[in-house]
Amino acid sequence: MKSSNIGGQAVMEGIMMRHKDVYSVAVRKPDKEIEVKVEDYKSVVKCKSLQKLPILRGVFSFIDSLVVGTKCLMYSATFFEDEEDLKKREQLEGEEKEKELAKKEKADKALMTGTVILSVVLSVGLFIVLPYLLASLLRNIGVSETGVTLAEAGVRIVLFLAYMLLISKMQDIQRVFMYHGAEHKCINCVEHGLPLNVENVMKSSRFHKRCGTSFLFFVIIISIIFFLGFFAVVPIKTMWLRVLVRILLVPVIAGVSYEVIRLAGNSDNSVVAFFSKPGMALQKLTTKEPTPDMAEVAIKAVEAVFDWKAYLKENFPDVKIDEEC
């Protein structure tokens, strides 16, 4: 199976899909129509050669995903704004309306920047710093540094699983996870040689090896390996310095995790498939079975950025494609 190199994420009542240097956002509006927007995918790093370097490309991709993902999420939310605010904005005319729109755009950019920064800080604090601080309490009863690091790994895994379980139970997130399932089903449909239609999408798997959930799982596991290895070779006694080193290693861990998930997504090797299973299992929490109308939204998002018919003709020449699809 050849990777389609399509990736995406669920947004509010919709889906973002990216392929190469373009991405789309398809949203089911309150009037039940599907709105599709297509934009160029602009990386935070403009140098193309840097974007191709192993490890570094993973760091840049992670940052880009946060920025674009937040932007798409905020865009989808605009279709569900308070009716009173919408009416007030619609009543404005001329220069006053332009000023209001400019003011809103500025506020949205500030909110997006703040959201991205807050997301990174909370993630590092919850999954990197907090596990170490909790595990460090074991020093009071004479546990060795290796023991503390192993305990830290255990706490990190427990916190991660608890977080996943908690958000999977939140009512407001359920529909987002259903759209997440629709996104995966669309990609699996195409990558398994099936014409892209609602029937084929609905019978495809909602689990995918390139999922962000699997990426987070690899981040957790690789962080454990890195911390055990690093502090075994470079014994650092000062607590604040050990915390600082952990934070500085986060980009490296993200970069390595990206390479692992990239390999997993492009390989059918049995060993790779075996190590992908835990991340795939976690997707039972972060994806739900979508409805057919959600599959329609996902299909619109894919077709806006990806020629799936050309992909099938190249990789599955025996598959019959209805040109009216």
GUVEX-664294 format. One line per 2 residues: number of its first residue (from 0); their letters; for each residue x, y, z of N, C-alpha, C, O. Coordinates in steps of 0.05 Angstrom, whole numbers, plus 5000, padded with zeros to 4 digits. Last residue first. Layout:
N
NUM	A	X/Y/Z/X/Y/Z/X/Y/Z/X/Y/Z ~ ... .
//
This chain:
325
324	CE	4633/5197/4799/4636/5198/4829/4646/5226/4837/4650/5231/4860 ~ 4631/5191/4746/4612/5209/4757/4614/5212/4787/4600/5228/4800 .
322	ED	4667/5152/4734/4675/5180/4728/4655/5200/4739/4661/5224/4741 ~ 4680/5100/4773/4657/5113/4761/4664/5142/4758/4667/5157/4778 .
320	IK	4733/5058/4764/4725/5083/4776/4702/5095/4760/4704/5099/4735 ~ 4759/4995/4780/4741/5010/4763/4731/5035/4777/4720/5033/4799 .
318	VD	4825/4975/4791/4800/4985/4803/4784/5001/4783/4795/5019/4770 ~ 4873/4964/4768/4850/4945/4763/4824/4954/4774/4803/4943/4768 .
316	PF	4910/5001/4786/4901/5003/4759/4877/4984/4752/4862/4990/4733 ~ 4926/5029/4836/4907/5007/4835/4894/5007/4807/4870/5012/4804 .
314	NE	4962/5071/4828/4969/5050/4847/4950/5026/4847/4958/5004/4856 ~ 4940/5103/4786/4969/5097/4788/4975/5073/4805/4992/5057/4798 .
312	KL	4886/5105/4797/4894/5095/4771/4924/5088/4771/4932/5069/4757 ~ 4886/5127/4849/4877/5099/4845/4886/5088/4818/4894/5065/4816 .
310	YA	4906/5179/4837/4920/5161/4855/4912/5132/4851/4930/5115/4851 ~ 4866/5198/4804/4892/5195/4793/4909/5176/4810/4924/5160/4800 .
308	KW	4825/5200/4843/4822/5183/4819/4849/5177/4806/4854/5155/4797 ~ 4842/5237/4880/4842/5209/4888/4838/5190/4864/4847/5167/4865 .
306	DF	4874/5291/4884/4861/5277/4861/4862/5247/4866/4881/5233/4858 ~ 4863/5336/4936/4875/5311/4928/4860/5298/4905/4835/5294/4907 .
304	VA	4834/5379/4956/4864/5381/4955/4878/5357/4943/4902/5357/4939 ~ 4780/5369/4953/4789/5397/4949/4820/5399/4946/4829/5419/4935 .
302	EV	4773/5317/4968/4772/5324/4939/4781/5352/4933/4789/5358/4911 ~ 4775/5322/5025/4796/5307/5010/4796/5316/4980/4818/5322/4969 .
300	AK	4729/5351/5036/4755/5361/5045/4778/5348/5029/4797/5361/5021 ~ 4689/5317/5016/4692/5344/5005/4720/5356/5011/4733/5368/4994 .
298	IA	4696/5274/5051/4701/5270/5023/4706/5297/5009/4723/5300/4992 ~ 4680/5297/5100/4707/5288/5097/4715/5285/5067/4737/5292/5059 .
296	VE	4626/5306/5088/4643/5329/5094/4672/5321/5090/4687/5336/5078 ~ 4609/5253/5083/4606/5271/5061/4624/5295/5064/4637/5304/5045 .
294	AM	4616/5234/5135/4633/5223/5114/4632/5241/5089/4652/5244/5075 ~ 4575/5260/5159/4602/5268/5167/4622/5258/5146/4641/5271/5139 .
292	DP	4532/5233/5138/4535/5261/5131/4562/5272/5139/4572/5291/5126 ~ 4539/5181/5161/4543/5185/5132/4547/5215/5125/4562/5221/5107 .
290	TP	4576/5189/5223/4551/5186/5209/4556/5190/5179/4577/5203/5172 ~ 4633/5153/5252/4618/5177/5242/4591/5170/5229/4586/5146/5225 .
288	EK	4657/5124/5310/4644/5119/5284/4628/5143/5275/4610/5152/5290 ~ 4713/5161/5337/4687/5148/5340/4676/5143/5312/4683/5156/5293 .
286	TT	4777/5168/5367/4760/5168/5343/4734/5153/5349/4734/5134/5366 ~ 4802/5165/5416/4802/5192/5402/4787/5192/5375/4785/5212/5363 .
284	LK	4799/5113/5434/4790/5135/5452/4785/5160/5436/4767/5176/5442 ~ 4820/5084/5395/4793/5076/5403/4781/5098/5421/4757/5100/5423 .
282	QL	4872/5100/5391/4853/5114/5374/4824/5105/5379/4805/5118/5370 ~ 4900/5065/5421/4892/5090/5434/4872/5105/5417/4857/5121/5428 .
280	AM	4912/5027/5382/4893/5020/5403/4882/5045/5417/4859/5047/5424 ~ 4952/5053/5354/4926/5047/5340/4904/5041/5361/4881/5050/5358 .
278	GP	4991/5052/5393/4981/5078/5384/4954/5074/5370/4936/5091/5373 ~ 5000/4995/5395/4991/5011/5419/4978/5038/5411/4958/5045/5422 .
276	KS	5016/4983/5340/4991/4973/5351/4982/4989/5376/4958/4995/5378 ~ 5065/4994/5321/5044/5014/5316/5018/5007/5331/5001/5024/5334 .
274	FF	5096/4951/5329/5101/4973/5346/5080/4996/5342/5079/5014/5359 ~ 5074/4919/5287/5072/4910/5315/5075/4934/5334/5060/4937/5353 .
272	AV	5089/4947/5241/5061/4944/5247/5056/4936/5276/5038/4945/5289 ~ 5144/4939/5243/5133/4966/5245/5104/4965/5253/5095/4981/5270 .
270	VS	5143/4884/5234/5155/4894/5259/5144/4922/5264/5137/4929/5286 ~ 5120/4879/5183/5107/4867/5206/5117/4878/5233/5102/4881/5252 .
268	ND	5115/4934/5138/5132/4915/5152/5119/4905/5178/5107/4921/5192 ~ 5092/4972/5109/5075/4949/5116/5090/4927/5130/5081/4905/5134 .
266	SN	5102/5042/5114/5112/5015/5114/5091/4995/5122/5074/5000/5140 ~ 5088/5094/5123/5096/5087/5096/5106/5058/5094/5118/5051/5073 .
264	GA	5075/5101/5176/5055/5107/5156/5062/5098/5128/5044/5095/5112 ~ 5124/5089/5201/5101/5072/5205/5080/5076/5184/5067/5056/5175 .
262	LR	5155/5133/5184/5162/5106/5176/5139/5087/5178/5134/5071/5160 ~ 5126/5173/5211/5129/5174/5182/5136/5147/5171/5125/5138/5151 .
260	IV	5135/5158/5263/5107/5157/5253/5107/5159/5223/5090/5147/5210 ~ 5191/5167/5265/5180/5141/5271/5152/5138/5259/5145/5118/5246 .
258	EY	5195/5221/5255/5208/5202/5237/5197/5174/5240/5193/5160/5221 ~ 5167/5242/5299/5157/5247/5272/5169/5227/5252/5155/5216/5235 .
256	SV	5202/5227/5340/5175/5215/5339/5163/5218/5311/5149/5201/5301 ~ 5244/5262/5329/5248/5233/5327/5221/5218/5324/5218/5200/5308 .
254	GA	5218/5311/5341/5230/5305/5314/5234/5276/5309/5228/5266/5288 ~ 5204/5305/5394/5183/5310/5374/5193/5303/5346/5179/5291/5330 .
252	IV	5256/5302/5416/5237/5280/5419/5215/5281/5399/5207/5261/5387 ~ 5274/5353/5404/5288/5330/5393/5270/5305/5394/5268/5290/5375 .
250	PV	5239/5386/5434/5239/5387/5404/5253/5363/5391/5244/5354/5370 ~ 5253/5366/5488/5226/5363/5476/5226/5365/5446/5215/5348/5432 .
248	LL	5300/5379/5511/5300/5354/5495/5273/5350/5481/5271/5333/5463 ~ 5289/5423/5542/5305/5427/5518/5305/5402/5500/5309/5405/5476 .
246	IR	5261/5397/5584/5247/5416/5567/5262/5420/5540/5250/5421/5519 ~ 5303/5368/5607/5279/5354/5597/5264/5372/5577/5255/5363/5556 .
244	VL	5336/5409/5624/5345/5390/5603/5322/5375/5591/5321/5371/5566 ~ 5304/5431/5664/5311/5447/5641/5320/5429/5618/5312/5433/5595 .
242	VR	5303/5390/5702/5278/5398/5690/5284/5413/5664/5270/5409/5644 ~ 5357/5389/5715/5345/5365/5704/5319/5372/5690/5312/5360/5669 .
240	LW	5361/5439/5738/5376/5434/5713/5365/5409/5699/5365/5408/5675 ~ 5330/5434/5784/5322/5454/5763/5336/5449/5737/5324/5453/5716 .
238	MT	5361/5394/5812/5334/5389/5802/5326/5408/5780/5316/5399/5759 ~ 5426/5371/5802/5409/5394/5808/5381/5391/5795/5379/5386/5772 .
236	KI	5453/5326/5781/5441/5325/5808/5421/5347/5814/5402/5343/5828 ~ 5461/5288/5725/5457/5315/5734/5442/5314/5760/5420/5303/5762 .
234	PV	5500/5245/5688/5486/5248/5714/5485/5277/5723/5506/5289/5729 ~ 5497/5225/5628/5504/5252/5640/5489/5255/5666/5467/5267/5666 .
232	VA	5481/5172/5622/5507/5180/5611/5516/5207/5624/5540/5210/5630 ~ 5432/5172/5646/5450/5150/5653/5479/5158/5644/5498/5150/5657 .
230	FF	5406/5213/5622/5415/5217/5650/5432/5194/5660/5444/5197/5682 ~ 5398/5191/5570/5413/5216/5574/5424/5218/5602/5447/5224/5607 .
228	GL	5367/5144/5578/5394/5143/5565/5410/5168/5572/5434/5165/5578 ~ 5320/5164/5602/5336/5143/5615/5364/5142/5604/5383/5140/5620 .
226	FF	5305/5202/5564/5312/5211/5591/5328/5189/5606/5347/5196/5620 ~ 5296/5170/5518/5315/5192/5517/5324/5199/5546/5348/5202/5551 .
224	II	5255/5135/5535/5280/5124/5526/5302/5146/5527/5324/5141/5536 ~ 5214/5173/5545/5224/5155/5567/5251/5144/5560/5269/5144/5577 .
222	SI	5207/5195/5495/5216/5212/5517/5227/5195/5540/5248/5202/5552 ~ 5186/5151/5468/5213/5160/5461/5224/5179/5482/5248/5179/5487 .
220	II	5135/5148/5493/5154/5126/5494/5182/5135/5489/5201/5127/5503 ~ 5112/5199/5480/5114/5190/5508/5135/5168/5510/5152/5170/5528 .
218	VF	5115/5199/5424/5129/5220/5439/5133/5211/5468/5154/5215/5479 ~ 5082/5156/5412/5110/5153/5407/5126/5174/5421/5149/5169/5430 .
216	FL	5033/5180/5427/5042/5156/5440/5072/5152/5436/5086/5146/5456 ~ 5031/5221/5389/5033/5228/5418/5043/5204/5434/5058/5206/5453 .
214	FS	5024/5190/5343/5047/5207/5346/5052/5214/5375/5074/5213/5385 ~ 4974/5168/5352/4997/5150/5351/5023/5166/5354/5042/5157/5367 .
212	TG	4945/5216/5347/4944/5201/5373/4968/5182/5374/4981/5180/5395 ~ 4953/5230/5294/4966/5246/5315/4966/5233/5342/4983/5237/5358 .
210	CR	4962/5174/5250/4946/5191/5267/4962/5206/5287/4983/5197/5297 ~ 4984/5137/5216/4996/5164/5216/4981/5184/5234/4986/5208/5233 .
208	KH	4953/5091/5219/4980/5091/5232/4993/5119/5233/5010/5124/5250 ~ 4884/5094/5238/4906/5098/5218/4933/5102/5232/4934/5115/5253 .
206	FR	4816/5073/5242/4843/5074/5254/4864/5077/5232/4863/5064/5211 ~ 4769/5063/5219/4772/5090/5230/4799/5093/5244/4804/5114/5257 .
204	SS	4764/5029/5156/4772/5030/5184/4775/5059/5194/4783/5076/5178 ~ 4704/5031/5114/4733/5032/5119/4739/5034/5149/4722/5042/5165 .
202	KM	4651/5038/5107/4660/5011/5113/4690/5009/5117/4700/4987/5123 ~ 4647/5092/5095/4634/5082/5120/4643/5054/5127/4644/5047/5151 .
200	VN	4672/5095/5045/4684/5109/5068/4673/5097/5094/4688/5091/5113 ~ 4636/5069/5012/4663/5058/5017/4676/5070/5041/4691/5056/5056 .
198	EV	4591/5104/5016/4589/5075/5023/4616/5063/5029/4619/5049/5049 ~ 4611/5154/4998/4602/5151/5026/4601/5121/5034/4609/5114/5056 .
196	NL	4671/5145/4959/4643/5152/4962/4634/5145/4990/4649/5131/5005 ~ 4725/5136/4924/4717/5153/4947/4688/5161/4945/4680/5180/4932 .
194	PL	4742/5069/4910/4732/5095/4901/4720/5111/4924/4707/5099/4942 ~ 4797/5038/4943/4768/5040/4939/4760/5067/4929/4771/5087/4939 .
192	GH	4850/5028/4958/4842/5024/4931/4812/5024/4926/4803/5012/4907 ~ 4868/5041/5007/4862/5013/5003/4849/5008/4976/4837/4986/4972 .
190	EV	4871/5096/5006/4896/5081/5008/4892/5050/5005/4912/5036/5001 ~ 4816/5110/5007/4833/5116/4983/4857/5098/4983/4864/5086/4963 .
188	CN	4802/5092/5059/4786/5085/5035/4803/5087/5010/4805/5069/4994 ~ 4837/5119/5093/4839/5090/5090/4824/5080/5065/4834/5062/5051 .
186	IC	4816/5171/5087/4844/5165/5079/4847/5135/5075/4860/5127/5055 ~ 4764/5163/5108/4769/5174/5081/4797/5166/5070/4800/5156/5048 .
184	KH	4775/5147/5160/4761/5129/5142/4765/5137/5112/4768/5121/5095 ~ 4798/5192/5182/4814/5168/5179/4801/5149/5159/4815/5137/5142 .
182	EA	4753/5227/5181/4778/5234/5168/4795/5209/5162/4804/5206/5140 ~ 4717/5200/5213/4710/5204/5185/4735/5211/5169/4739/5202/5146 .
180	GH	4742/5205/5263/4739/5179/5251/4733/5180/5222/4743/5164/5206 ~ 4736/5260/5269/4763/5248/5268/4762/5220/5256/4779/5213/5239 .
178	YM	4682/5262/5274/4694/5274/5250/4723/5264/5246/4732/5260/5224 ~ 4680/5239/5324/4666/5226/5302/4677/5236/5275/4681/5221/5257 .
176	FV	4708/5276/5354/4720/5250/5351/4706/5234/5329/4719/5217/5316 ~ 4670/5317/5352/4696/5322/5341/4710/5295/5336/4723/5291/5315 .
174	RQ	4629/5293/5382/4625/5298/5353/4651/5303/5339/4655/5296/5315 ~ 4654/5292/5434/4645/5267/5420/4642/5271/5390/4651/5254/5374 .
172	ID	4663/5337/5460/4685/5327/5444/4676/5304/5427/4689/5297/5407 ~ 4620/5347/5493/4625/5366/5472/4647/5356/5452/4648/5366/5429 .
170	QM	4625/5305/5531/4603/5306/5512/4609/5324/5488/4603/5316/5466 ~ 4683/5270/5548/4670/5296/5547/4650/5297/5524/4656/5291/5501 .
168	KS	4711/5223/5545/4684/5222/5558/4669/5248/5557/4646/5250/5564 ~ 4759/5236/5523/4742/5219/5507/4713/5217/5519/4695/5209/5505 .
166	IL	4784/5263/5564/4773/5279/5542/4754/5262/5524/4736/5273/5511 ~ 4797/5218/5597/4780/5240/5606/4767/5255/5583/4743/5259/5583 .
164	LM	4831/5187/5566/4806/5175/5575/4786/5197/5583/4763/5196/5578 ~ 4874/5222/5560/4860/5212/5537/4832/5201/5544/4813/5207/5531 .
162	YA	4889/5228/5615/4881/5251/5599/4865/5242/5575/4843/5254/5569 ~ 4904/5175/5627/4882/5188/5642/4871/5212/5626/4847/5216/5625 .
160	LF	4948/5169/5593/4924/5152/5589/4900/5164/5603/4877/5163/5593 ~ 4982/5209/5615/4974/5210/5587/4949/5193/5582/4930/5203/5569 .
158	LV	4989/5191/5668/4977/5217/5662/4966/5219/5634/4945/5230/5629 ~ 5014/5141/5658/4988/5142/5672/4974/5168/5666/4950/5169/5661 .
156	IR	5061/5158/5633/5043/5141/5619/5015/5142/5631/4995/5144/5617 ~ 5084/5188/5675/5078/5201/5649/5058/5184/5633/5039/5195/5622 .
154	VG	5092/5149/5714/5073/5171/5720/5065/5184/5693/5041/5191/5690 ~ 5131/5118/5689/5105/5106/5696/5084/5128/5700/5061/5125/5691 .
152	AE	5173/5154/5685/5161/5142/5661/5133/5131/5666/5115/5135/5650 ~ 5183/5162/5739/5174/5185/5723/5161/5175/5697/5140/5185/5688 .
150	AL	5203/5113/5751/5178/5121/5763/5166/5144/5748/5141/5145/5743 ~ 5251/5117/5723/5232/5096/5716/5204/5102/5727/5183/5098/5713 .
148	TV	5275/5159/5751/5269/5162/5723/5249/5141/5713/5232/5148/5697 ~ 5280/5135/5802/5263/5159/5799/5255/5163/5769/5232/5170/5763 .
146	GT	5316/5094/5789/5289/5088/5799/5270/5111/5796/5246/5107/5789 ~ 5360/5125/5777/5348/5107/5756/5320/5100/5764/5302/5099/5747 .
144	ES	5370/5148/5826/5362/5165/5803/5349/5149/5781/5330/5158/5768 ~ 5339/5109/5880/5361/5118/5863/5351/5135/5840/5327/5136/5835 .
142	VG	5303/5126/5940/5303/5113/5913/5325/5126/5896/5330/5150/5897 ~ 5298/5146/5992/5323/5134/5984/5323/5120/5957/5341/5104/5952 .
140	IN	5253/5175/6003/5255/5148/6015/5278/5132/6004/5279/5107/6006 ~ 5260/5220/5974/5258/5223/6003/5259/5196/6018/5264/5195/6042 .
138	RL	5256/5206/5922/5283/5210/5933/5283/5211/5963/5302/5204/5977 ~ 5204/5209/5909/5214/5183/5918/5242/5184/5929/5251/5166/5943 .
136	LS	5195/5258/5888/5188/5255/5916/5198/5228/5927/5202/5225/5951 ~ 5204/5253/5834/5226/5262/5851/5220/5259/5881/5239/5259/5897 .
134	AL	5154/5243/5812/5173/5220/5816/5196/5228/5835/5206/5211/5849 ~ 5135/5296/5810/5121/5275/5826/5140/5252/5833/5141/5243/5855 .
132	LY	5171/5319/5774/5168/5330/5801/5155/5310/5820/5163/5307/5843 ~ 5162/5287/5728/5189/5287/5741/5186/5297/5770/5198/5285/5788 .
130	PL	5109/5298/5715/5117/5271/5722/5144/5270/5736/5148/5254/5754 ~ 5113/5357/5706/5098/5345/5728/5106/5316/5735/5110/5310/5758 .
128	VI	5145/5361/5657/5154/5372/5683/5140/5358/5707/5153/5349/5725 ~ 5116/5330/5617/5145/5330/5620/5153/5337/5648/5167/5322/5662 .
126	FL	5061/5336/5618/5072/5310/5610/5102/5308/5612/5113/5286/5610 ~ 5048/5388/5637/5033/5365/5646/5048/5339/5641/5047/5321/5658 .
124	GV	5086/5423/5612/5082/5423/5641/5070/5397/5651/5078/5386/5671 ~ 5078/5412/5558/5105/5408/5570/5102/5406/5601/5115/5389/5613 .
122	SL	5024/5427/5554/5033/5400/5547/5060/5393/5560/5063/5371/5571 ~ 5024/5481/5570/5009/5461/5586/5018/5433/5580/5020/5416/5598 .
120	VV	5057/5502/5529/5065/5505/5557/5051/5484/5574/5063/5471/5591 ~ 5027/5490/5482/5054/5480/5486/5062/5480/5515/5073/5460/5525 .
118	SL	4980/5518/5493/4979/5490/5488/5006/5477/5492/5008/5456/5505 ~ 4998/5571/5496/4986/5558/5520/4986/5528/5517/4991/5513/5536 .
116	IV	5014/5579/5443/5033/5581/5464/5023/5567/5489/5038/5552/5502 ~ 4963/5573/5417/4986/5556/5410/5007/5555/5433/5016/5534/5441 .
114	TG	4933/5614/5441/4925/5586/5443/4948/5567/5438/4951/5547/5452 ~ 4961/5660/5426/4959/5653/5454/4951/5624/5458/4961/5611/5477 .
112	TM	4952/5658/5371/4979/5658/5382/4979/5649/5411/4995/5632/5419 ~ 4896/5662/5370/4909/5639/5359/4937/5636/5370/4946/5614/5377 .
110	LA	4888/5713/5393/4877/5689/5406/4891/5664/5396/4897/5646/5412 ~ 4912/5744/5355/4923/5744/5382/4913/5720/5397/4929/5707/5412 .
108	KD	4879/5733/5312/4907/5727/5310/4920/5725/5338/4936/5707/5343 ~ 4830/5754/5331/4832/5725/5325/4862/5716/5324/4869/5695/5333 .
106	AK	4842/5808/5335/4836/5794/5360/4839/5763/5355/4848/5749/5373 ~ 4849/5820/5281/4871/5824/5299/4867/5808/5325/4886/5796/5336 .
104	EK	4797/5809/5263/4819/5794/5252/4844/5795/5271/4857/5776/5276 ~ 4768/5848/5291/4762/5819/5297/4786/5802/5287/4794/5783/5300 .
102	KA	4788/5894/5268/4791/5890/5296/4787/5861/5304/4802/5850/5321 ~ 4771/5887/5216/4800/5888/5221/4806/5883/5251/4825/5869/5258 .
100	LE	4716/5889/5224/4728/5864/5213/4758/5863/5219/4769/5842/5226 ~ 4711/5942/5242/4703/5920/5259/4715/5893/5250/4723/5877/5267 .
98	KE	4729/5970/5197/4744/5972/5222/4737/5949/5241/4754/5938/5255 ~ 4690/5955/5160/4718/5948/5155/4734/5949/5181/4751/5931/5186 .
96	KE	4645/5980/5183/4646/5950/5181/4674/5941/5177/4682/5920/5188 ~ 4659/6033/5179/4654/6022/5205/4656/5991/5205/4666/5979/5223 .
94	EG	4661/6041/5124/4685/6042/5139/4682/6030/5167/4701/6017/5177 ~ 4603/6003/5107/4625/6020/5099/4649/6017/5117/4658/5995/5124 .
92	EL	4562/5982/5163/4567/5987/5134/4592/6004/5131/4601/6017/5149 ~ 4529/5934/5206/4549/5954/5201/4554/5957/5171/4550/5939/5155 .
90	QE	4497/5890/5208/4484/5916/5207/4503/5939/5201/4495/5960/5193 ~ 4531/5848/5216/4517/5850/5190/4504/5877/5187/4501/5887/5164 .
88	RK	4544/5853/5270/4565/5857/5249/4552/5861/5222/4563/5877/5206 ~ 4495/5842/5294/4507/5868/5298/4528/5874/5277/4530/5896/5267 .
86	KL	4489/5788/5278/4470/5809/5269/4481/5837/5272/4478/5853/5254 ~ 4531/5764/5306/4530/5764/5277/4512/5785/5266/4519/5799/5246 .
84	DE	4516/5772/5359/4541/5784/5349/4541/5785/5319/4550/5805/5307 ~ 4470/5740/5359/4468/5769/5365/4492/5784/5355/4490/5805/5344 .
82	ED	4488/5689/5351/4471/5702/5331/4469/5732/5335/4468/5747/5315 ~ 4554/5669/5362/4529/5679/5374/4513/5695/5354/4524/5713/5341 .
80	EF	4580/5624/5312/4582/5647/5330/4554/5654/5341/4533/5646/5330 ~ 4591/5583/5278/4573/5578/5301/4575/5600/5322/4571/5595/5346 .
78	FT	4627/5595/5242/4601/5588/5231/4580/5584/5254/4557/5581/5249 ~ 4674/5601/5270/4660/5625/5261/4632/5619/5251/4615/5637/5250 .
76	AS	4696/5551/5278/4679/5562/5300/4664/5587/5291/4644/5594/5303 ~ 4728/5544/5234/4703/5528/5236/4684/5539/5257/4660/5538/5254 .
74	YM	4770/5579/5249/4754/5584/5225/4727/5569/5227/4706/5581/5221 ~ 4791/5553/5293/4779/5579/5297/4761/5586/5273/4740/5599/5277 .
72	LC	4811/5508/5267/4791/5504/5288/4776/5530/5293/4752/5530/5296 ~ 4849/5531/5233/4826/5517/5221/4803/5513/5242/4780/5516/5236 .
70	KT	4885/5550/5272/4873/5569/5253/4848/5556/5241/4827/5570/5238 ~ 4902/5502/5296/4887/5522/5312/4872/5542/5294/4850/5550/5300 .
68	GV	4927/5479/5251/4905/5466/5265/4888/5485/5281/4864/5484/5280 ~ 4969/5515/5241/4948/5511/5221/4923/5498/5233/4900/5506/5227 .
66	VL	4998/5510/5290/4989/5536/5280/4965/5532/5261/4944/5545/5265 ~ 5007/5454/5295/4994/5469/5317/4982/5495/5307/4959/5502/5313 .
64	SD	5034/5444/5248/5008/5430/5253/4993/5445/5275/4968/5447/5274 ~ 5081/5474/5254/5062/5480/5232/5034/5469/5238/5014/5482/5234 .
62	IF	5104/5445/5296/5097/5473/5300/5076/5481/5279/5056/5494/5286 ~ 5112/5395/5270/5096/5397/5294/5086/5425/5299/5063/5429/5307 .
60	SF	5146/5410/5228/5119/5399/5222/5101/5401/5246/5077/5406/5243 ~ 5192/5424/5256/5177/5444/5241/5149/5435/5235/5130/5451/5236 .
58	VG	5204/5374/5277/5200/5396/5295/5184/5418/5281/5164/5428/5292 ~ 5212/5345/5230/5191/5337/5249/5184/5359/5268/5161/5363/5275 .
56	RL	5255/5368/5207/5230/5370/5193/5206/5362/5211/5184/5372/5208 ~ 5295/5353/5243/5287/5381/5242/5260/5384/5229/5243/5400/5237 .
54	IP	5293/5295/5231/5290/5306/5258/5280/5335/5257/5259/5341/5269 ~ 5320/5306/5165/5309/5289/5186/5311/5301/5213/5329/5317/5218 .
52	LK	5306/5362/5124/5326/5349/5141/5312/5331/5163/5294/5341/5177 ~ 5269/5390/5096/5274/5362/5087/5293/5347/5105/5297/5323/5103 .
50	QL	5269/5441/5113/5244/5426/5117/5247/5396/5110/5230/5380/5117 ~ 5316/5461/5094/5314/5455/5123/5290/5437/5129/5290/5421/5147 .
48	SK	5303/5469/5041/5323/5449/5047/5322/5441/5077/5327/5418/5084 ~ 5266/5511/5042/5257/5484/5034/5277/5462/5042/5269/5440/5049 .
46	CK	5255/5561/5087/5277/5547/5073/5269/5518/5068/5265/5502/5086 ~ 5215/5579/5120/5212/5583/5091/5233/5568/5075/5229/5562/5051 .
44	VV	5179/5556/5173/5206/5558/5162/5205/5559/5132/5194/5540/5119 ~ 5126/5553/5179/5139/5574/5194/5168/5578/5185/5179/5599/5189 .
42	SK	5094/5540/5115/5109/5532/5138/5121/5556/5153/5126/5577/5141 ~ 5030/5544/5089/5055/5559/5092/5069/5551/5118/5059/5554/5140 .
40	YD	4989/5519/5043/5001/5511/5069/5028/5524/5071/5047/5516/5057 ~ 4937/5557/5015/4964/5547/5013/4974/5540/5041/4969/5555/5060 .
38	EV	4868/5535/5021/4890/5554/5024/4917/5541/5021/4919/5517/5024 ~ 4799/5530/5013/4825/5519/5006/4846/5541/5008/4842/5563/4998 .
36	KV	4737/5513/5043/4757/5534/5039/4784/5520/5033/4792/5501/5047 ~ 4670/5497/5038/4697/5487/5035/4716/5511/5029/4710/5527/5011 .
34	EI	4610/5481/5072/4628/5503/5063/4656/5492/5061/4666/5480/5080 ~ 4551/5449/5061/4580/5444/5067/4596/5467/5055/4596/5471/5030 .
32	EK	4488/5461/5095/4506/5462/5071/4535/5458/5080/4542/5463/5103 ~ 4461/5464/5143/4467/5437/5132/4483/5437/5106/4490/5416/5096 .
30	DP	4459/5511/5169/4438/5507/5149/4442/5480/5134/4427/5475/5115 ~ 4506/5509/5200/4480/5505/5213/4457/5500/5194/4437/5487/5200 .
28	KR	4554/5472/5157/4543/5496/5170/4516/5490/5183/4504/5469/5178 ~ 4606/5432/5159/4577/5430/5156/4564/5453/5172/4564/5453/5197 .
26	VA	4666/5448/5127/4650/5451/5151/4620/5448/5144/4611/5460/5124 ~ 4732/5435/5108/4704/5431/5101/4687/5431/5126/4693/5416/5145 .
24	VS	4790/5463/5088/4773/5460/5112/4745/5458/5101/4734/5476/5088 ~ 4853/5442/5059/4825/5450/5057/4812/5448/5084/4820/5432/5101 .
22	YV	4919/5460/5036/4901/5447/5055/4872/5458/5051/4869/5480/5042 ~ 4981/5449/5003/4955/5460/5004/4938/5446/5024/4941/5422/5029 .
20	DK	5029/5422/4992/5030/5451/5000/5003/5464/5000/5001/5489/4997 ~ 5009/5358/5011/5032/5374/5001/5030/5403/5011/5029/5408/5035 .
18	HR	4947/5363/5036/4963/5347/5017/4984/5365/5005/4978/5384/4991 ~ 4902/5361/5090/4925/5373/5078/4939/5353/5059/4941/5329/5065 .
16	MM	4838/5378/5115/4855/5358/5101/4878/5373/5088/4874/5394/5075 ~ 4795/5386/5169/4816/5398/5154/4832/5375/5141/4839/5355/5154 .
14	IG	4724/5381/5179/4750/5368/5176/4769/5386/5160/4762/5398/5141 ~ 4669/5394/5225/4682/5392/5199/4709/5379/5201/4717/5367/5221 .
12	EM	4649/5412/5274/4630/5404/5253/4644/5403/5225/4632/5410/5205 ~ 4710/5438/5287/4683/5439/5296/4664/5434/5273/4662/5450/5254 .
10	VA	4755/5387/5261/4750/5414/5272/4721/5415/5280/4708/5394/5281 ~ 4805/5336/5255/4777/5344/5258/4775/5373/5270/4792/5381/5286 .
8	QG	4857/5336/5207/4848/5336/5234/4818/5343/5234/4808/5355/5215 ~ 4905/5303/5163/4886/5323/5171/4879/5322/5200/4893/5310/5216 .
6	GI	4938/5282/5103/4936/5283/5132/4915/5305/5139/4909/5322/5123 ~ 4963/5243/5051/4942/5261/5060/4942/5260/5090/4946/5239/5102 .
4	NS	4998/5207/5029/5009/5231/5040/4988/5252/5047/4994/5276/5048 ~ 4984/5158/5013/4973/5180/4997/4985/5207/5005/4982/5227/4992 .
2	SK	5030/5104/5010/5017/5125/5025/5008/5147/5006/5021/5154/4986 ~ 5015/5042/4980/5030/5067/4978/5015/5089/4993/4991/5093/4989 .
0	M	5017/4976/5000/5000/5000/5000/5018/5025/5000/5034/5029/5018 .
//
